[in-house]
Amino acid sequence: LLLGAGTVGVLLSASKAPLAQLLSSLLVPIQACYYLVNVAYFPLTGAPELALPMVILGGSQMAVCYWRVKSFQQPEKDDLQAYHMFLGLLFAMVLGTGGTIWARSMTYQGEVRTFMRVRHHFTKVNGMTWTRGNKYP
């Protein structure tokens, strides 16, 4: 849902219609939240090298949307404050979701280890090929 909302926002950004621009500036940051939540997810699943790209993807989308609202839409002071509150709410949701993932990670350590073994088997052992009928670890 988050990526779908952002995709709609990206598609709307090509339009010059004020409503399309407004919707774009509201939907693309929702997609950015997906990437920012992954900053907590990837280190837990043994792929900490993917955290920085997620910060770049999510942070740049947030920054571009904020810049677009401030530069091109030139909102009134109250509208800009409302947009600040919207972005703040999204950021709080990212922190809450990431914190929940970290807090619950100890509960699901067994499942995470199984996922990591299967991923290692698929990407390293058999070269990302389908092994029909073979058991995964």
URRA-V969596 format. One line per field, one symbol per residue. ss: DSSP state (2 for helix, 1 for strand, 0 for the rest). phi: phi as a letter, one per 40 degrees, with the letter a starting at -180 (. if undefined). burial: b if it has 9 or more other ideal C-beta (glycine too) atoms within 8 Angstrom, else e. Layout:
ss=???
phi=???
burial=???
This chain:
ss=02222222222200000222222222222222222222222222000022222222222222222222222220002222222222222222222222222222000022222222222222222000000000000
phi=.ccccccccccccccccdcccccccccccccccdccccccccccbgbcccccdccccccccccccccccccccfccdccccccdcccccccccccccccccccccccbdcccccdccccccccbcbggbcbcgcccc
burial=ebeebbbbbbebbeeeeeebbbbbbbbbbbbbbbbbbbbbbbbbbeeeebbeebbebbbebbebbbebbbeebebeeeebeebeebbeebeebbeebbbebbeebeeeeeebebbbbbbbbbeeeeeeeeeeeeeee
